[in-house]
Amino acid sequence: ISVGLDIGTAKVCALVAQPGDMPDSLDILGIGITESEGSHRGVITNIEKTTDTIQRVIDQAQQQAGIEIKEVTVGIAGDHIESFQTRGIVGISNPNREISEHDVQRCLDESRNFAIPAEKKILHVIPQEFIIDGQDGIVHPIGMSGVRMEADVHVVTGLLTAVQNIYRCVERIGLKVQDIVLEPLASCNAVLEPEEKEVGVALIDIGGGTTDIAIFEENIIRYTKVIALAGRQVTDDVRKGLGIIASQAERIKKEYGHAYMPSIMNDEVIMIPGIGGRKPNEITKSLLCQIIQPRMEEIFEFALAEIRRSGYAGSLGAGIVLTGGCSLVRGAEDLAHEIFGMPVKIGIPSAFSYTGLAPEIKNPIYSTA
């Protein structure tokens, strides 16, 4: 039984799952979800509040699943995340020159030997391809013969203190951290189909505090990036534009918000509650869209700039997959299609045939968990 814990800026959520009867299927046994407190732009900023929130979510999930949770796998995001390519090289020393699991591990360990600032920690070392005696394009080198093996790897680093704070919060409530996973990688595994990863696809996960980008081509992750601009900024714009409190702004964004003017079919009038006993105001959906659309455009423009910087903008045959809570704003798909100029779809966790609480989690907000 595994537990995924997503400590986000807008929400904290935990899923309890176990392998199903069918291959590649998951039974979802329990879900815990609550509004997040104590986290800002993907990074924990208040240990007390975050610990309490995690405790509430774990209690909910335990109650639903009917089991005691002892360890969790946690996601990490934030604009301190950096990724780059590097290479490891080793010689094959055993007498018959056959490459073993141990040699592959040595090669990956070798690729970790580079100067890294003291405040950073390596989160993932993901092999992209292996080169044996000059022959490239090898994905599974074990069992092959060779004298010299090189590995091109994708290294992801994060801020050491951000990682320590996650451990601190989870361990305070008596749980063990089984692993820490980069959130865009986690979302990719839940949302993307193998064919999409092969043809070339960019996943854009728009959460509350961060927008996470991951690019795949030929089934290999090529680029990851976290941008500190997401749904929380959209809510802030609504809050300031209409002069209301944050919780009302969030509700109005979810219930009536549109990110793309042509997607409004019927421009109805919405009542905005007055502050401190003032009279309620009336605004139209199109006025609300004028507040939301520019910020959503900005998020997509930033993502597009990152995709261009990665050098893979021309090889995304499957286009863009949007996921995360903010992808649910009406019209987001059409706006993204206009800005990126390639096919866009909303990604919901579908890479497994879920049973149990399956219908509940077919929603982009659960992708990372």
N, C-alpha and C positions, 0 to 999 in steps of 0.2 A: 504494500500500500504506500502510495507516494502523496505528499502534500506540497502543492505549489502555493507560494505566498508572494503576492504582488503588492509591494508597499509603494503606492502611487501618491501623487500630489492631490488628486481629487478623491480617490477612494483607496481603501485597503481591502484586498480580497484574498480568500484562501479557498482552494479546491482540494478535496480529498478524492483520489482516484485509485483504481486498481485495474490491472489488465483484464479485459473481457474474455468471453469464451472464444470469440472469433479472433484470427490474427489481426494485429494492428487496431484492435478496438479497446476502448477504455470504458469502465463502469465509473460514472461519477457518483460517489457515495454521499458527499456533503459539500455544501457551499456556505461560506461566510462572507458577508460583504457589508461594509459600513463606510461612512464618509471619513476621509483622512484628516487627521489633525497632526501638526508637528512636522510637516514635510513641505519643502518649497523647491520648485523646479527640479523634482526628482531626487533631491538630497534631504536627508533627515536633519531638521533644524531644532527639534525639541525632543529629547530622549523620553521624558516622562509621558508626554501626550502620545507619542508614537507607540510606546510600550503598552499604554492603556488600550489604544485602538487595536493593536495586534491581539491583545488578550481577548477583546470582545469578539473579534473575527474568528479566532481559534475556538472560543467557546461555542459560537454559533455552528461552526463546521463540525465540531465534536458531537454536538447535540444531534445534528442531522445524520451524521454518519454512524453514531452509536459506538464510536471507538475512541480510545485515548490517543491524542497526537503527541509524539515524542520528538520527531525531527521534521524539518521543513527544507525545501529548496527555495531560495529567495532570489528575486530579480533585482538587478541594479541598473540605474540609468543616471542621467545628469550630464551637464555639458563638460564635466571633467573627464569623460570617457574619450580616449584617443585610440585610434587603430592605425597600424601601418604594416607594410610587408617587410619580411626579412628572410634570411636563408641560413640553413644549418648544413654543415658538411661533415661526414664521417667516413672513415675507411672500414671495409668489411674484413675482419681479421680471422674469422674461423676458417679451418683448412679447406672445406669444400665450397667456400665463397657463397654459401646460401644465406639470403637475408632473413633474419629472424625477427620476431616481435621485439626482442631486446634491442636489436640494431635500430629499428624504427624509433623506439623510445629514446635511444641515445641521440639520434639525429634531431629529434624534437627538443630534447634537453639542450643540445648544442645551440639550437637556434634561439634559446633564451639568453645566451651569453652576450648581451650587449649592454652598453651603458644606459641605465635607466635612473631617472632622478629618485632621490631617496624617498620623496613623498608619494611615489607612484607604486602600484602593485600590478603584476601581470594577472589578468583574469582568465584569458583564454589563449591557447596557442593552437590555431586550427590549420592543419596541413592542407595546402591547396593542390600541390602535385609533387611527385618525387622524380628525381632525375638520376638514373643509374648509368654510370660510365658514359655520360653525355646524351643518353637517350631520354627525352623528356616525355611528358604526358602520361606518366604512370600514376595510377591512383592507389592500387593495392600492391605494394612491393614485396610483401611477405612471401617467401618461397622462391623468389627470383634469384638469379645468380648475378654477382657483380663485385667490383673491387672498391668502387667509390660511390657513395650515395649522397645526394643533396636533396634538401626539402625546401620548397618555397612555402612559407607559412604566413598566416594572417594573425598578427598579435594584437590583442585588445588589452589596454591598461586602464586602470581607474585610480582615483585618489585613495591612498591607504586609509586616511581617516574616515572617508565615506564608507569604506568596507568595514572598518572597525566599529563604526556606529551601528551598522546593520547587525553585526554579531552581538553588540552590546544589548540592543533592544530585544532581540530574539532570545538571548540567553537569560535576560532578566526574568522572563516568565517561565524559565525552566525548560526551554526547548533547545535542541541541538540544531545547528545549521549544517545540513548535509552538503550543500553546495551553493555557490553564488553564480548566477547566470546572467549574462548581458540580456536586457529585456528585448531588444529587437531580434536577437537570435531565438529567444523563447517564442515570440510571436510568429516568426517564420515557420517554426516546426509545427505550429498549430494550424496555420492559415494557408500556407502555400502548397500547391500540388507539385508532384515531381516533374510533370511536363513543363510547368511554369519556370521552375528552377533551371531546367535544361535550356529552354529557349532564351532565357534572360528576363529577369523581372526585378522591379524595385518595390520593396514593401515600405510603406510610410505609415507608421503607427502614431496617430495623434492622440496623446493622452491629455491629462490635465496640466502637467507642468513641463513635459518635454515631448518633442516630436522625434521619434526614432526612425532612422533610415537603414535599410539593409539591402544590398544589391547582390543578386545571384546570377551566375551565368555558367553554363555547362555543369550544373549541379554543385557548383563550388561557391562559397561565399567570397565575394570580391571586395566588399567595401561596407563599413559600418560607420554611422555617425549619429550623435545625439545633439539635437538643437534645443536650447532652452526657450522655446516659444511654442505655446500650445493652447488648449481649450480654456485654461484659466485666464489668459489674456483676453480671449473673446468675451468671457463673462465679465471681466473688469471693464471692458469697453461698454457693455450693455449697462452695467452698474453706473458708470460715470455719465453715459449718454442720457439715461432716463432718471438719474437721481434717486436710485433705490438701493436697498441693501443687497449684499452679495448673494444670500440664499434665494431672494426673490429673482435676482438677475439670472441665476442658474436655472431656476424653474421656468422662467419666461423663455430663456434660450432653448431649453429642451422641448417645451410644449409648442411654442409658436415660431421658433427661429428658422430662418432660411438663409443659406449662404449664397444663393444665386437668384437674382431677381426673376428671370423667366420661369423659375420653378414654382412661383406663387400662382396658384390657380384661382384662389378666391381671396381677395385682399380685405379680410375682415378686420373689425376694430377690436383692440384688446384693452381691457381695463388694467391700469397700472395703479397699485395701492399707493396712497399718499403716505408721507413720512410724518410721524409725530402728530397725528390727528388732522393732517391736511386733507383736502378733498382728493379723491382718486382722479387720475388723468386718463385720457384715452389716446391711444396711438394706433396706427395701422401696421399690418404685417410688413408692408413695403418699407415703412420708416425703420422698423426693427432690422430689416434686411440691409438697409443702408449703413447700419452700425456694424453688423456682423460680417458682411461681405468683404470690406477692405482688409480686415484682420485675417480672414481665411485666405484671401489672396496673398497676403504677406507671408503666411506660413507656407503656402504652396510655392511661392517664388523662392523662399529660402531653400526649400527642399530641392527645387529644380536646380538652383545654383550648386548645391552639393552633388547632385547627380552628374552635372556637367563636369564638376571638379574631379569626380572619380574617374572620368574618362570612359565610362560605360554608357553614356547617354544614347549612343548610336546602336547599342546592341541589346536593347530591351524589347525583344520580340513580343513578350507577353504584356508589356506595358507596366502599369502601376497597380498595386493592390493597396487600398486604403483600409486601415483597421484602427482600433482604439475608440474610446467613447466619443471623441469629437467628430469621428467620421459619420456619426449618426445624424448630425445637423442636416436638415433637408436641403438637397441641392448641392451638397459637398461633392458628390460624384460628378455632376455636370460641370461644376466650376473647375474641378481638377482636370477634367477632360479638355476644357478650353485652355487652361494654362500649360499643361504638359504636352498637349497635342498628340497624345497616344491613348490606346485603350485603357480605361480605368474600371476597376470593379471594387465593391466593398467586400473585404475578406472577413468571413466568420469562421470560427474554429470548426473545421470540417474534415481535417486530415484523418480523423478516426471515426469509426461508427460508434457513437456513444449510446450507452443504455443507462438505466437509472434516471438521473436527473437531466437527461440529455436535452430536452427542449429548452430548459432554463439557460443552458450555457451557449446556445447557438446565437451568440450576440458578441459583437466586436469588443465589448468592454472586458470580456473574459479571455481574450486572445493570449495575453501574456501569462496569466495564471495557468 
